[in-house]
Amino acid sequence: MEDIQENIQFQLTDDLIAMVETLIENRDDKQLKNLLNEYHFADIAEILDELNHEDSVYVIKLLDSETTSDILMELDEDIREKILDQLSTKEIAEEVEELDTDDAADIIAELSEERQKDVISQIEDQEHKAEIQELLKYDENTAGGLMAKELVKVYETWTVAGCLRRIRGQAKDVTRVHSIYVVNKQEQLIGRLSLKDLIVAKSDQKIADIAKDNVDWVNVEDNAEDVAKVMAKYDLEAIPVVNNSQTLLGRITIDDIVDVLREEADKDYQLAAGITQEVEADDSIWELTRARLPWLVLGLFGGLGSVFIMKGYEEIMETVPSLFFYTPLIAAMAGNVGVQSSAIIVQGLANDNVKGSLLNRLLKEVGLALINGFALALLVVLFGYLIGQNSTESLAIAISMMSVIIVAALVGTFVPIILDKRGIDPAIATGPFITTSNDILGIYLFFVLSGVIIGF
């Protein structure tokens, strides 16, 4: 009975790194190749991430371009940039020729303009070169910047038998054949086919007779996030890209969309944390400071605004000192409720789930805030009773807090929707912006309403 091979997940260990470093130090190229060839290119990229710069370059130059081209695409951008700096333009051109056009364009786009021209001039495959140059013209955040030129295209006038012959020639350049796209004589996209459609069809049938005309597509100028939404909505593994004349230009595959979604999630997370630009832990102190300082300054002014408000109610705090001790609670509740509301709305906007009128959405949030605020207000009253606090003061604090919660919920709902309508990333409303504004507004309402209820 044959042994069943166990599927073991790759694990990066100190022993493996030490072994690779030793082989590099001893210049044992044969043993190093044999070792690395046992691993997937994504695993090798993970190994290179742990090596020093010189050793990473050594490995890239040692292995064949067919392998290293894929490794380069898996590396962290900063590490890849450093490696590319150490490769000649001829070596980079050799790597690029092994990649699909979209990945090749991404690699070249990271180079300086001068090196881009040198690399492109040394690409021997003229068709590959022309397609890369075409892709470099598009903004990286558009469908054109995401698409690859590799696809399987057939004409509506072909027969099934002729189509299969021609597909064999096209498919060798396509890593995965998700769909076969049907075009007319003007190269306009008019339909699609699956391999199953071709296999079950009669050999003398025309492609036009078996093609499906309900094909989803995106325009080459569409925003990358919009493309991601379309593919997610219809569970597509690939989608064709056309221009305004409906001419088929390329296709976008799911792996590129996963990268878009991951980058967008990272950006939104950083915005929510109060970081204004994309940074990583190993970036320079100056870059990290520039990303963090603006929101910290906003927080500082917000805090100073709260101090200014409290100073204006100094007299009431002297008369009712318990109000002072509840100000951190009010600020915290206002900030937390605002962030909760805005986070739900931002998520809904990202998933295109925020439907209906703004009024209905606000009324729903008011209802939710009333329920939550009433429950929390009862807890505050109970707390005041347990510590022997004046009942009027407890009631004033509870009612004020409930009002603050309602207002914070409205602000947390209203702000991201308005930002989205203005073309501003609504994720900004889940961070310090919403927290700081609700802190100031909450403290102001707290003192105003408490003063009215207490009769000050």
N, C-alpha and C positions, 0 to 999 in steps of 0.2 A: 504494500500500500504506500503510495507516495506521501511524503511529508508535505504538509500545507505550510507554506512560507508565512511566517508571522509578520504582520504589518506593524512595524515599529516606527513611532514618530521620531523624527530627527531631534536630537538633543545636543545643544552646544555645551561642551564641557571644557574645563580647564586643561584636562589631559589632551583633548583633541587640539586645542589651540597651541599647547606646548609642543605637540608632535609636529604640527605644521611649521611652527617657528624654527624648530630644530632642523627640519628638512631644508628649509630656506637657507638657514645659516650654513649648513653643510653643502649647499648647492646640489643636493641630491634630486635632480629634476625628474628622473624616471620614477623614483618612489613617490615623489610629491604628486606627479600626474596620476599615478595609479590610485593614490589615496583620494584625491579630489574627484576623480572620475566616478567614484562610487556614490557621490552625492548629487542631488538635484541642484540646478543652478541657483535657486533661491536659498538653499542651504549654504552653498559656497559664498554667496553674498553675505550671509549672516556671519560666516567665518571671517571674511575680509573686514567686516565692520569692527572686529575685535583686534585686528592686526595693526601695527603701526603703518604709517603712510608708505614707507619704502617697501615693506614686505607686500602690501596690497598691490602696488604697481608691479612688483616682481611676478606675482601670481598671474596678473592680467596679461603680462607680456609672455608668460610661459605657456598658457593654455591657448587652444585654437580659437579663432575669432567667432566661430559658430557658437561656442560655449560662452566666451567672455562677453559677447554682445548682450546675451540675456542676463548675465550677471550684472552688467553695468546698469541695466534698467531696474534691477531689484535693490541696488545700493541706495543709501541715504543720499539726498541731493548734494549735501556738502562734501561727503566723501567722494562721490562721483566727480564732482567739480575738481577736486584736488588730483584725482587720478588722471582725468583728462588733460590737466595742465602738464602732466609728465609724459604724455603720449605725443608722438609726432602727428602731424596732420594726415600723413599716409596711414599710420596705424589707426587713427580714428575713422578714416574713410573705410578701412577694411572692416572695422566693427559695424559701421553704419550699413554697409552693403548686406550684412547678415540679418538686419532687422526689418520688420514691417515698416511701411512708410511713416505711419504715425509715430512710432517709437524713434525711428531715425530722425524725424523732424524735431522731436523733443530733445534729443541729444544735441543736435546741431544748434538749436535755439539757445542752449546754455553757453555757447562759445561766444567769444568776441566777434564783431562783424568781420574783422580781418581773417580770423581763423575759420569762420564760417565759409568764406569765399574759397580759402585754400582747401578745406576739406571737400567741399562740393566739387571743386575742379578735379579732384583726384578720384571721384567715384566713377568707375569704369562703365557700369550699367547705365546707359543713357536714359532709358525709360524710367528707371528707379530715380535717377538724378532729377529728371524733369518733374516727377510726381512729388518728390521731397521739396523742391523749390516752390511748387504750387501750394503745398500745405503750409510752408513758412510764411505765406502772405496773410494767413488768417490769424485773427486774435485767438490766443490760447484759451480764452473763456467762451468760445463759440463752438457750434457744431463743427465748423470747418477746422478749428484747432484740435478737435478730438478725433476726427474721422481718419480712417486709413483708406488708401486707394485700392487695396487688395479686396476683391470680391468676385463672385461668379455671376456673369451677365450673359443673357441670351436674348435673341431677337424674336419677336412675335411671329415672324414669317418662317422660322426654322421648323423642321419636323423634329419629332422626339428622337429619332435615330441620329439625325445630324447634330442635334443638341447634345446628346450624350458624348459624341466624339469630341466636340469642341470643349465640353466641360472638363474632360480629362486633361486637356492642355491648360485650362485656366486654374483648375483646382490645385495644381502642384505648387502654386504660389500663395495659396490661401490656407492658413493654419487650421481653421475650423469653418466648415461650410454650414452656416445656420440656415440660410435661405438662398434661393436662386432668383435673381431679379430680372424681370422681363422689361425690355425697352422696345420702342418703335424705331423707325429709320432715323428719326431726329434725335436719338439717344435719350428720349424722355421716358421716365419711369411710368409704366402703365400697369404693372402687376408683379406677382411673385409666384414661385413654385417651391415645393419641398422635393427632396429626393424621392420620397414615396410617390408623389404625383407622377414623376417621370417613370419610375419603375413599373407602376401599374398601367400606364398609358400604352396605347398601341404605337408601334414604331413609326407608322405613317401619319399619325395625328399631328396637326399643327400646334405649336406652342400656344397660340392665341386661343385655341379651343379648350385648353386645360388650365390656363393660368388663372389665378385668383386676382380680381381687381381691387379687393379691399386691403390694400397694402398701407401700413402706417409708414410715415416718413417725417423728416424734419428738414427745415430750411438751413442752408449752410451758415446763415447769419444768426440763427437762433441761439439764445443764451444756453450755456452748458447746463445750468440748473434746470431750465425748462426741458431740455432733452432728457435729463435724469428723471424728471417727473413723468414724462410720456412713457419711457421705458419701464418705470416702476408700475405705472397704472395698468399697462397692458401685458406685464410680465414678459417683456421682450429680451431675447439674448443678443439681438443685433437689430439695428434700424438703418435704413438707407438715408443718405443725405442728398438733397437736390438743391438746385438754385431756383431763382424766380421763374425761370422758363421750364421748370420741372425736369431739367436735365440731370441724370444720375451722375453724381460726382464721387461718391464713396460710401462707406458704411461706418457705423460706430458700434463697437462690441461692448458687452457687459463689463469686461474687466476695466475699460476706460471709465465707465460710469461709476464703478465702485471707487475708483480713485477720486472722482469728482465729489462723491458723497462723503468720503473720508476727509477730504480737504475742507469741505464746507462745514462738516461737524467740528473739525479742529478749530476753524475760524470762529464759529458760533460759540464754542466753549470758551475760547479766549476772550471774545467780546463780553460774554456773560461774567467772566472773571475780572473784567476791567483792563483788558490788554488790547491796545488799539491796532496792533499789526501782528502778522504771523512771526513768532519767534520760537526758538527751541532752547532747551536747558543749557546747551553748550555754546550758545551765541555769546558775543562779547558783552561786557558790562554796559557799554554805551548803547548797544542795540536793545538790551533788556530794559535799560532806563528809559529810553525813548518810548518803548511800548507801554510801560507801566505808569510813568510819571503823570501823563495828562489826567487819567482817572483819579489818581491820588490827589492831584491838585483840586479836582472837582469835589472829592470827598472832604478835603480840607475846608473849602469854601462852604460846603454844606454844613459841616460841623460848626464853623464860625457863624453861619446863619442861625443855627439852632441856639447858639450861645446868645446871639443878639435878641432872639425872640424871648428866651428865658429871662434875659436882663430886663426886658420890657414888662415882665410880670413878676418882678422881684418883690413887690409889695404883697401880692397875693400869696407868694410862697412863704413870706415871713408870717403871714396870718394863718395859713394852712400849710405847714411844713411837709405834711405827708405827700402833697402833690409833687414836690421836688423828687422824692424817692421813687415815684412811679414814672418819671420821664424816660428812664432807660427802657422800661417795659413797653411804653407807648411807641417809642421809636422802633424797637425791635418788632413789635406786632405790625406796625405800618409797613416796615421794610419787608418782612416775611410774607405778608398777605399780597403785597404788590408784586413780589418776585414770583409767587405761586401763580397769580392770575396771568402775569405777562408770559411766564414759561409755557402755560397751556396754550395761550393765543399764538405765541411764536411757533410752537410745535404744529399747531393747526394750520398756520399760514405756510409753513414749510411743506406740509403734506397736502396742501390745498383742500383742507377740511373745514375752513372757516366760511360757512355759507350763510345766506340770509342777511337781513338788515342789521346795521350797527345798533339800532335801538333795541332790537330783540336780544342781541348779545349782551348789551349793557344791563337790560332788565333781568336777564338770567343771572348775571354776576351780582346784581343787587340782592336778588333773592338768596343766592348762596351766601353772600356776605352777611345778610341778616340772620340766617340760621347759625353760621359759625360765630358771628359777633355776639348773639344772644347767649349761646352756650358758654362762651368765654367770659362774658359779663357776669353770668351767674357764679362762675368760679371765683371771680374777683370779689363779688359781694360776700361769698362764703368765706374767702380768705380774710376779708376785713372783719367779719363776725368773729372768726376764730382768734384774731389778734386783738380784739376789743377796739377796733377802729370805729370812729363816729359813723353812724349809718348814713347820714347825709353825704359825708365825704365819700364813702364806699359807693353809694349810688351815683354820685357825680362822676367818679372815676370810671365806673362800669359803663355808664351811658356814653361818656366821652370816648372811651375805648371802642365801643361798638360803632360809633359814628366814624371814628378814624378808620376802622376796618372796612367799612362800606366805601368810604372815599378812596382808600388805598386800592381796593379791588377795582373800582371804576378807572382809576389812573392806570393800573396795571393792565387793564383790558383796552382802554382807549388809546394809549400811547403807541404800542406796537402796531395797531391797525393803521393809525395815521402815518407812522413812519413808513410802513409798507406801501401805502397809497402814494407817498412822496418819493418812492424809489430808494429809500434808505433801509439798510438791513435791519429788520425788526429785532434781531438778536441783541442789539445794543440795549434794548429796553429790559433785558433780564439781569443786567449787572448793576454796577454802582449808580448809573443814571437814575434808574427807577427807585433804588434804595435811598439814595440821597434826597431826591425830590419828595418821596413819601415821608422821610424822617422829618424834614422841615415842615411840610404840610401837616403831618400828624401832630407834632408838638404844638404848632400854632392852634389847631382845632382843639386839642386837649385843654389848653389853658383858657381859651375862649369859652368853650362849653362848660367846663368845670366852674369857671367864675360865674357864669349865668346861673347854673343850678344851685351853687352854694349861696348865691346872692351877694357876691362881692362887688 
